[in-house]
């Protein structure tokens, strides 16, 4: 795996990946319900905003060898 800085064009790639309920089993940052898209857009905007995230930097996670995004992290 390797990391790349998160960019706006990653949004629609990450959206369905983040909808996997197993990700949020222990961390209820996003609820998988009828408001998911609105929640995700706020979550993604926060990750992209350097003023909001302070010292944190957001990245997408790629699977090595395949150039396939498998998630994001901060």
C-alpha positions as CSV (number, residue, x, y, z in Angstrom):
1,X,0.0,0.0,0.0
2,X,1.0,3.6,-0.5
3,X,-0.5,7.0,0.2
4,X,-1.2,10.0,-2.0
5,X,-2.5,13.4,-0.8
6,X,-6.3,13.6,-0.9
7,X,-7.6,15.7,-3.8
8,X,-11.2,16.8,-4.7
9,X,-11.2,14.4,-7.7
10,X,-11.0,11.5,-5.2
11,X,-14.4,12.4,-3.7
12,X,-16.6,10.2,-5.9
13,X,-14.1,7.3,-5.7
14,X,-14.1,7.3,-1.9
15,X,-17.8,7.8,-1.5
16,X,-18.9,4.2,-2.1
17,X,-15.8,2.8,-0.3
18,X,-16.7,4.8,2.8
19,X,-20.3,3.4,2.7
20,X,-19.1,0.0,4.0
21,X,-20.7,-0.3,7.4
22,X,-17.7,-2.3,8.7
23,X,-15.6,0.8,8.7
24,X,-17.9,2.6,11.1
25,X,-18.6,-0.3,13.4
26,X,-16.4,1.3,16.2
27,X,-16.3,4.9,15.1
28,X,-19.6,6.5,14.3
29,X,-18.3,9.4,12.2
30,X,-20.7,8.5,9.3
31,X,-24.1,6.8,9.7
32,X,-25.2,4.6,6.8
33,X,-28.7,5.9,6.3
34,X,-30.7,8.3,4.1
35,X,-28.4,11.2,5.1
36,X,-25.2,9.4,4.1
37,X,-24.4,11.6,1.1
38,X,-24.7,14.8,3.0
39,X,-22.7,13.4,5.9
40,X,-20.0,12.2,3.5
41,X,-19.7,15.5,1.8
42,X,-19.2,17.3,5.1
43,X,-16.7,14.7,6.2
44,X,-14.8,15.0,2.9
45,X,-14.9,18.8,2.9
46,X,-13.4,18.8,6.5
47,X,-10.6,16.5,5.3
48,X,-9.8,18.8,2.4
49,X,-9.9,22.1,4.5
50,X,-6.5,22.9,5.9
51,X,-7.9,25.5,8.3
52,X,-10.4,22.9,9.8
53,X,-8.0,20.0,10.1
54,X,-5.1,21.9,11.8
55,X,-1.9,19.8,11.7
56,X,-3.6,16.8,10.1
57,X,-3.1,15.9,6.4
58,X,-5.6,13.7,4.5
59,X,-4.5,10.9,2.1
60,X,-6.0,8.3,-0.1
61,X,-4.7,4.7,0.3
62,X,-3.7,2.8,-2.8
63,X,-3.3,-0.9,-3.1
64,X,0.3,-1.6,-4.2
65,X,0.8,-2.7,-7.8
66,X,-2.8,-2.0,-8.9
67,X,-3.2,1.8,-8.7
68,X,-6.5,1.1,-7.0
69,X,-7.8,3.4,-4.2
70,X,-9.0,1.3,-1.2
71,X,-9.6,4.1,1.3
72,X,-8.6,7.3,3.0
73,X,-6.8,8.3,6.2
74,X,-5.6,11.3,8.1
